[in-house]
Each structure stands twice: as C-alpha cells, then as structure tokens.
Amino acid sequence: MEKNPALSQEPRYEPAIVIPLKQESSLIDWLKSHNRLIPREPAEQENRDAAQDDVSELLSDDYEEEDDFDDDDDD
C-alpha cells in the first residue's frame, strides 16, 4: 500500500486532534480581493417587490368580504 502524507490514522476511542484555524481573510474578503464578488442587480429587487405586492393583494381585506357564506348547510 502506498503512503499518502495527507492521511493519518487515529485511535477510534481517542479524541481527534483539532486542526488549527489559519488566520486568513474571510471568504468574502477573498472574493473581493480577486474581483469575484458580483453585486446584485436592482431588477432582482424589483421582481421581489412585485411578487410581494401580488401576495399582499391576495391576502387583502377584500378576500374576507367575499367570504360571507353560511357555514351551516344542514337546513
């Protein structure tokens, strides 16, 4: 079997060795520094606002006024 330096064996019932964190920049900082962060487009917000307006219209008080039927149909 070939040796792989990236792999190591630890005893099953022993606590695992904690890998120390590297004090590097965050993912957001890395994306900004490499010009990989893409800003959101304003059209996306407009579409979301239009969808919220549609939902608000469906849930408006007009819906409750249309719902004036008698629940007791046993007569």
Beta strands, then each sheet from edge to edge (+ up, - down):
end
